[in-house]
Structure formats: C-alpha cells, structure tokens
Amino acid sequence: AISGGGSGIGAMLSAGFVRNGADVCIFSRKDTSGYASQLTAVGPGRCVSVQADVSQLDELDAVLNAVGPSCDVLINNAGTNFNLPLSEFSPKAFSKVVTVNLTAVFATTRAFLPLLRAAA
C-alpha cells in the first residue's frame, strides 16, 4: 500500500512493485484510477486505486478495505509543503503540513498495524 502512489516518487515506487509482480493499492486525495489501470495493463502485478485524503482519518477505512486482510508493505509517501518564505508561511499552512507529513503518517501506520501483523 502506497500513500501518494499516483504521482512523483510514489508513482515510481508503485510501478516498480507492479513490474515485479506485486499487488499494490495506491491511495491519494486525487483520483489515480487511470494510473492504476495503466500499471495493471503492464503487469505482471496488479494495482488498485482508492481516493482518500490521509489528512482525513475517517477516509482510511476505504483504503484498509481495499487492501484486504493483510499487507506486506506500507509506504507513507504522501506529503505536502508550501514554497514560501517563513515570514509568509501562515499558521494554517503550517498546520496542514504537520497534519499531512506527520500526524497522517502516525495515523496511517497505526491503522495498518493489524494488516501488517497479519502478513508477518
């Protein structure tokens, strides 16, 4: 399972896993179903996509259901930033960065623990 698996580094990781025969679930706040379909078409692994925002903890249930009863690997790849000087960086923007880059990693990993343990 790879958060942010439909773009950038996450997309490269997803492609690598699928090319090596893994079944992968990518999840992102954006619709990445087209990319997942492209990866599955190339194979030999398969890729499914779930639209879920890691900063919204209630959206993780859909991801957990898509992954199934177990998960061998979780990659917390989703992240955000604001390219602004500190003097222009608002508290609201800082809060979003902390939520996505820190709190969501904790929450996602914690939510996946039963699936990761099941695969161990």
Secondary structure, DSSP 8 states (H G I E B T S, - for coil): -EETTTSHHHHHHHHHHHHTT-EEEEEESS--HHHHHHHHHH-SSEEEEEE--TTSGGGHHHHHHHH-S--S--EE-------S-GGG--HHHHHHHHIIIIIHHHHHHHHHHHHHHHH-
